[in-house]
Structure formats: C-alpha cells, structure tokens
C-alpha cells in the first residue's frame, strides 16, 4: 500500500511541479481587436512564495491596462515601440511594454490569476501563429524566467486569429 501511495504521489508531484504559467483566457487574440488576457501562475518557486510577476508585452500589443489586484501593486514600464502603430485613428510610437505585479505573496502550494486588457495591432509580429509573452516569476531571491519556446520553462502565448473585417473593432475604456 505504501509503495502504491508513493508512486501515485510521485506522479502527481511531478505533474504539479511541471505546471506552467499559461493563459486561461482568451482562446486566441485577433488582430485589430481588444482582448482581455488572464494568465495563471500555478505555484511558487520550489517551496518559496511568489512575490512578483513581470510580463513583457510583445511588439504590436497596445493600449495595455492591468487589472488591479488586492494586496499587489502594479508598475507599468513604458518604452518605445520598434515602429509606430495606428490605434483609434492616432499614431502610437510608445506605450506600456512591461507590467509588474509586486508586494503580494502567493504561497508555493497556491495558484492565482493576473489580468490585463490590450489591443492587438494588425502588424504585430507572430512566432508560428503565436503571440509570446515572456514572464519572470520572482520568489524572494529566486527567479524563474518563463521565456523559452518549449521545455521546462515555456513562455505563455496566445494563438493569433485572423484580422477582423473593416469596422469590426471593439472598444474598451
């Protein structure tokens, strides 16, 4: 009986330890559309609590607005885009490039979600039909960089759909 329990726990523990940061919403992002993205942080860092989450916006993701989260502060890091984008009839050459939720604490045996809204430019570069969002998970003095295309620490991504017909843009405020 003890051997069976150990084998079952080992399988579960390996599965739990390998859980990745990933998007739970939306199922895809469509060019020329606003979207609300929810990404899940499934655990801390090898026993340590998560104390900060940093997510980088891919080129072409504009009008970024993070959702406030009780117990956490949000830093919005601005920067220049590689080139200018049209959004709502105006040209934008800079904006929020990185969001950092910090000051909270997410225990290693807990999960939580973090949310932001944004607009996907038609000109956003894609990697094999995916919009990749590198994430750094900070647990005190430990960091996990979820920025690889695959493997142990894959970056979360959203599949990219097709461009909406002209006039199909939805607005958020």
C-alpha positions in Angstrom: 0.0 0.0 0.0 2.8 2.4 0.9 4.5 1.7 -2.5 1.3 2.5 -4.4 0.8 5.7 -2.5 4.4 6.8 -3.1 4.1 6.0 -6.8 0.8 7.9 -7.1 2.2 10.9 -5.2 5.4 10.9 -7.2 3.3 11.1 -10.5 1.1 13.9 -9.0 4.1 15.8 -7.6 5.9 15.7 -10.9 2.8 16.9 -12.7 2.3 19.7 -10.2 5.9 20.8 -10.2 5.9 21.0 -14.0 2.8 23.1 -14.2 3.5 26.1 -16.4 2.4 29.7 -16.4 -0.3 29.9 -19.1 -3.2 31.9 -20.4 -6.7 30.7 -19.3 -8.4 33.5 -21.4 -8.9 34.3 -24.3 -8.6 31.2 -26.5 -7.0 33.4 -29.1 -6.2 37.1 -29.8 -7.5 38.6 -33.1 -5.7 41.4 -34.9 -7.4 44.8 -34.8 -9.4 43.8 -31.7 -9.2 44.4 -28.0 -8.8 41.4 -25.7 -8.7 40.7 -22.0 -5.9 38.3 -21.1 -5.9 36.2 -17.9 -2.8 34.2 -17.1 -2.4 31.7 -14.3 0.6 31.3 -12.0 0.2 27.7 -10.8 2.8 27.7 -7.9 5.7 29.4 -6.3 9.4 28.6 -6.9 10.5 25.3 -5.3 9.0 26.0 -1.9 9.3 29.8 -1.9 6.3 32.1 -2.3 5.9 34.2 -5.4 6.4 37.9 -4.5 6.4 39.5 -8.0 5.3 38.7 -11.6 6.7 40.5 -14.6 5.1 40.1 -18.0 6.6 41.6 -21.2 4.3 42.7 -24.0 5.2 41.6 -27.5 5.6 44.2 -30.1 2.2 45.3 -31.5 0.3 44.9 -28.3 -1.0 48.4 -27.5 -3.3 50.2 -25.0 -2.3 47.8 -22.2 -4.3 48.2 -18.9 -3.6 45.9 -16.0 -6.4 44.9 -13.6 -5.9 45.9 -10.0 -5.3 43.0 -7.6 -5.9 43.2 -3.9 -2.7 43.0 -2.0 -0.5 43.7 -5.0 0.9 46.9 -6.5 1.4 47.3 -10.3 4.3 49.0 -12.0 3.8 50.0 -15.7 7.1 50.2 -17.5 6.8 52.3 -20.7 9.1 52.2 -23.7 9.3 52.9 -27.4 7.9 50.5 -30.0 10.0 49.3 -32.8 7.8 51.2 -35.2 4.6 53.3 -34.9 1.1 51.8 -34.8 -2.3 53.2 -35.6 -4.8 52.8 -32.8 -8.2 54.6 -32.8 -7.1 57.0 -35.5 -3.9 58.1 -33.7 -0.3 57.1 -34.2 1.4 55.5 -31.2 5.2 55.1 -31.0 5.4 54.1 -27.4 3.4 52.6 -24.5 3.4 50.1 -21.8 6.0 47.4 -22.6 6.0 45.5 -19.2 3.7 45.0 -16.3 5.0 44.1 -12.8 2.7 42.9 -10.0 4.6 43.0 -6.7 4.2 43.4 -3.0 1.8 40.4 -2.6 2.6 36.8 -1.7 1.5 33.7 -3.5 2.4 30.5 -1.5 4.1 27.7 -3.4 1.0 25.5 -2.8 -1.4 28.1 -4.1 -2.3 29.5 -7.6 -3.6 32.8 -8.7 -4.5 34.7 -11.9 -3.4 38.1 -13.2 -5.3 40.1 -15.8 -4.8 42.8 -18.3 -6.6 44.2 -21.4 -4.9 45.3 -24.6 -5.3 45.9 -28.3 -3.6 43.7 -30.9 -2.3 45.6 -33.9 -2.7 44.0 -37.3 1.1 44.5 -37.7 2.1 42.6 -34.6 4.8 40.0 -35.4 3.9 36.4 -34.6 6.0 33.4 -33.9 4.4 30.4 -35.7 1.0 31.9 -35.3 1.5 32.7 -31.6 1.9 35.9 -29.6 4.5 35.2 -27.0 4.5 36.9 -23.6 7.8 36.3 -21.6 7.2 36.2 -17.9 9.6 36.4 -14.9 8.3 34.8 -11.7 10.1 36.3 -8.6 10.1 34.4 -5.3 12.2 36.4 -2.9 15.8 36.0 -4.2 14.8 33.3 -6.8 13.7 34.0 -10.3 12.1 31.7 -12.9 12.2 33.1 -16.5 9.2 31.6 -18.4 10.7 32.7 -21.8 11.6 29.6 -23.7 9.7 28.4 -26.9 9.3 25.0 -25.2 10.9 22.8 -22.5 10.9 23.2 -18.7 10.0 27.0 -18.7 8.0 27.8 -21.8 6.7 31.3 -22.3 2.9 31.7 -22.1 1.4 32.5 -25.5 -1.9 33.3 -27.2 -2.7 31.9 -30.6 -3.4 34.7 -33.1 -6.6 34.6 -35.2 -7.4 36.3 -38.4 -7.9 40.0 -38.9 -11.4 41.3 -38.3 -13.4 42.7 -41.2 -13.1 46.5 -41.6 -15.2 48.3 -38.9 -15.2 45.2 -36.6 -13.1 46.9 -33.9 -14.4 46.7 -30.3 -13.5 49.4 -27.8 -12.7 49.3 -24.2 -12.4 52.1 -21.7 
